[in-house]
Amino acid sequence: MPTETAVLQTSLGPSLRRWRALNRVKQEVLAHELGVSQARISRWESGHAQPDGRHLLKITQLLRARPSTAADRALLDLVSRSSDTVHLVCDLTHRLLAMSAGREKEWRAPVSEYLNRPLWRFASDGIRAAEQSLAENGWYEPDGPDILYKTERVEFPEMTIPECSVRISRLPLADGSFARLVRADRTSAMS
């Protein structure tokens, strides 16, 4: 499995805009760094255009989650030690950053088989639909909400995705990138 994945076109523009706002980087400055016009950055952020391979690679490297501080590593440790069935992925690339022992049992392989690898190829139709609606549900806003969605059961040789309600939460990392905490939603199961 490759260690990078193609970034979903629907998430690149909003992620780039959010990263710039959080890091107080103007479009002109980013354009200069990437060797493109400010108008091109604006078109990428609005979704009216997509970066080519070279620019996409640079932007992905800029925006992908890199948990490197003590606080970031503590978050990974908390996820790994959680008694809940949870995992943490890069919000932009869907690369696995950490998973709990409960999730490891569902996925039928050691964490080392998935760590730093994109999980998008295992997305169910429900997961794909939820991903396509993130922007309209406020995910990319500064104080974006948790997103709750349903997924159907899907069997892969490497893992089972159970039919359930899923809650995703966006967590900021020290470098300005975001991770996504993915867990079954117990509140919807009680209603």
C-alpha positions in Angstrom: 0.0 0.0 0.0 1.3 3.5 -0.8 2.0 5.9 2.1 0.2 8.8 0.4 -3.1 8.9 -1.3 -4.8 11.1 -3.7 -6.5 13.9 -1.8 -10.3 14.0 -2.3 -11.1 16.9 -4.6 -13.9 18.0 -2.4 -11.7 18.4 0.7 -8.6 20.0 -0.8 -10.0 23.6 -1.3 -11.6 23.9 2.1 -8.6 22.3 3.8 -6.2 24.7 2.1 -8.4 27.7 3.0 -8.6 26.6 6.7 -4.9 25.9 6.9 -4.1 29.4 5.5 -6.5 31.0 8.0 -5.1 29.1 11.0 -1.5 29.8 10.0 -2.3 33.4 8.9 -0.8 32.9 5.5 -2.2 35.1 2.7 -3.0 33.7 -0.7 -0.3 35.8 -2.2 2.4 34.4 0.0 1.3 30.8 -0.6 1.1 31.5 -4.3 4.7 32.8 -4.3 5.9 29.7 -2.4 4.2 27.4 -4.9 5.2 29.4 -7.9 1.6 30.1 -9.0 -0.7 33.1 -9.2 -2.9 34.3 -6.3 -5.9 33.7 -8.6 -4.9 30.1 -9.0 -4.8 29.6 -5.2 -8.3 31.3 -5.1 -9.6 28.9 -7.7 -8.2 25.8 -5.9 -9.8 27.0 -2.6 -13.2 27.6 -4.2 -13.1 24.2 -6.0 -13.2 25.8 -9.4 -9.9 24.2 -10.3 -7.7 21.5 -9.0 -3.9 21.6 -8.6 -1.8 19.5 -11.0 0.3 16.6 -9.8 3.4 18.6 -8.8 1.3 21.3 -6.9 -1.0 18.7 -5.4 2.0 16.8 -4.0 3.4 20.0 -2.4 0.0 21.0 -1.0 -0.6 17.5 0.4 2.8 17.5 2.1 2.0 20.9 3.5 -1.5 20.0 4.8 -1.2 16.4 5.9 -1.2 15.6 9.6 2.2 15.2 11.1 1.8 14.6 14.8 5.2 15.6 16.1 4.9 17.5 19.4 4.5 15.9 22.8 0.8 16.9 22.9 0.3 15.3 19.5 2.0 12.1 20.6 -0.1 12.1 23.7 -3.2 12.2 21.6 -2.0 9.2 19.6 -1.2 7.4 22.8 -4.7 8.1 24.2 -6.3 6.7 21.0 -4.1 3.6 21.1 -4.9 2.9 24.7 -8.6 3.7 24.5 -11.1 1.0 25.6 -13.4 2.2 22.9 -13.3 1.1 19.3 -11.7 4.2 17.7 -9.1 5.3 15.2 -7.4 8.5 14.2 -6.6 9.5 10.6 -5.2 12.5 8.8 -8.2 14.6 7.9 -6.9 15.3 4.4 -5.3 12.0 3.3 -7.1 9.5 5.5 -3.7 8.0 6.5 -4.0 6.0 9.8 -2.3 7.7 12.7 -3.4 5.5 15.6 -6.1 2.9 16.5 -7.3 1.2 19.6 -7.0 -2.5 20.4 -10.8 -2.9 19.8 -10.4 -1.4 16.3 -7.4 -3.7 15.6 -9.6 -6.7 16.3 -12.2 -5.5 13.8 -9.5 -5.0 11.3 -8.0 -8.5 11.7 -4.4 -7.3 11.3 -1.8 -5.6 13.5 -1.7 -1.8 13.6 1.6 -2.0 11.7 -0.2 -3.2 8.6 -2.3 0.0 8.4 -0.2 2.7 10.2 0.6 5.7 7.9 -1.3 4.2 5.1 -4.5 5.6 3.6 -7.7 3.9 4.5 -9.9 5.4 1.8 -10.0 2.2 -0.2 -12.0 0.6 2.7 -14.7 3.3 2.6 -18.2 2.1 2.5 -20.9 3.8 0.4 -22.1 5.5 3.7 -18.6 6.8 4.4 -18.2 8.1 0.9 -21.5 9.9 1.0 -20.6 11.5 4.4 -17.3 12.6 3.0 -19.0 14.3 0.0 -21.3 16.3 2.4 -18.7 17.5 4.9 -18.5 21.1 3.5 -22.3 21.6 3.5 -22.4 20.3 7.1 -19.8 22.9 8.3 -16.9 20.5 8.7 -14.3 23.0 7.4 -15.6 26.0 9.5 -13.3 27.2 12.3 -15.6 25.6 14.9 -17.0 22.9 12.8 -19.3 20.4 14.4 -18.9 16.7 14.9 -20.5 14.8 11.9 -22.7 11.8 12.5 -23.6 9.4 9.7 -24.6 5.8 9.2 -22.5 3.2 7.4 -23.5 -0.2 6.2 -21.7 -3.4 7.0 -18.9 -4.1 4.5 -16.5 -7.1 4.5 -13.0 -6.8 3.2 -10.3 -9.5 3.6 -8.4 -7.1 5.9 -11.3 -5.8 7.9 -15.0 -5.6 8.7 -16.8 -2.3 8.8 -19.9 -2.9 11.0 -23.3 -1.4 10.3 -23.4 1.5 12.8 -23.7 5.2 13.4 -20.3 6.8 13.2 -19.2 10.1 14.8 -16.2 11.9 13.5 -14.5 14.8 15.3 -11.8 17.1 13.9 -8.9 17.6 16.2 -6.2 20.2 15.5 -2.5 19.2 15.7 0.3 21.5 16.7 1.5 22.1 13.1 -1.9 23.5 12.0 -3.0 20.3 10.3 -6.0 18.2 11.5 -6.7 14.7 12.5 -10.1 13.0 12.5 -11.2 10.9 15.4 -13.5 8.1 14.1 -15.7 6.2 16.6 -19.1 4.5 16.8 -21.8 6.8 18.1 -23.3 5.4 21.2 -25.8 8.2 21.7 -27.7 7.3 18.5 -27.8 3.6 19.5 -29.6 4.6 22.7 -32.3 6.6 21.0 
